[in-house]
Amino acid sequence: MDSHIRSKIVATGRCIPNKLVKNSDFLQHQFYEKNGSLIERENAEIIEKFKDITEIEERRYAEDGQVASDLAIIAGRDALESSGIDKETLDYVIVAHNFGDIKSGTTHTDMVPTLAGRTKAALGIQNPDCVAYDLPFGCPGWLQAMIQADYFIRSGDAKRVLVIGSETLSRVTDPHDRDSMIYADGAGATILEASEDGSGIICHKTQSHTANEIGYLFSGGSSNADFTGAGLFIKMEGRKIYEYALTYVPLAIKKTLDKAGIELSEVKKVLIHQANGKMDEAILKRLFKLYGISEIPKDIMPMTIAKLGNSSVATIPTLLDLIQKDEMPNHSFSQGDIVVFASVGAGMNINAMIYRF
């Protein structure tokens, strides 16, 4: 691989669906414990506690006629059009997701042809040498696709890659599970290209913990034993995921910074998967504690989860696009800024990436 070449972000795009779902929209739900017993507390109390833990106030859902590939197409088109990049110069289109295209009212997944293939076709890309494929890797999928794109570019196999994270988690949430309030829909896109100007991806680190952690996020039936709908829903062991993330994400970030020879004090921003507001804040504190630092710089970790919820693979690229287009107050990137990207999710998978703007 050419050590002088780096993968540089030259365009971003997003699709934040229009359908707004507030916490109050869950007031009429019937919530059950994991053991199938009805939760006796008032929903207003359940929802208030949920907000305190996650910081989520509202989220966005795809319109009934939209599926994940539709959101990916919108985000990809936004990246291309806002940058003026010729779509025929793309060498790869990689779409990260977890559940494929799911129509409203069902939990049935559709992944043939691939979402990346559908996206490439809808964008009107004619070049057969532009390879389109999907990447299911849990919530860290978009970041893992960025890492794969970096390998393609630095090896000389590609000069320009479109990476998209798109998901409609609202289609696989159990209406009787409190955790359903966490999930949201959306898509974010990034275009990487080969660069020798010193900016771009510096290094990255990925881990998969499967020995004891494989079942922390899984597909299962409804918490309500009398639920008559068909299909499987996204389920999680919330406490175990929280403890896992706090233990391993800070370590993965530190290993990546050490590999790059960069001190934490040099980092301008930390863009982390927006999974749970309190969890992300705890991860950041734990990271700084590894360096013996008690005072965390203000505005180092921009957050969107309060208004957008957890849209899985879309959270980081959506956040990135908002900052790049000056739509996140108090947040911006300047030339030379060092930024950490990190994510955690089903697998259990963790990844981190160091980037210089």
Secondary structure by P-SEA (a helix, b strand, c coil): ccccbbbbbcccccccccccccccccccbbbbccccccccccaaaaaaaaaaaccccccccccccccaaaaaaaaaaaaaaaaccccccccbbbbbbcccccccccccccccccaaaaaaaaaccccccccccccccccaaaaaaaaaaaaaaaaccccbbbbbbbbcccccccccccccccbbbbbbbbbbbbbccccccccbbbbbbcccccccbbbbcccccccccbbbbbbcaaaaaaaaaaccaaaaaaaaaaaaccccccccccccccccaaaaaaaaaaaaaaaccccccccccccccccccccccaaaaaaaaaaaaccccccccccbbbbbbbccccccccbbbbbcc
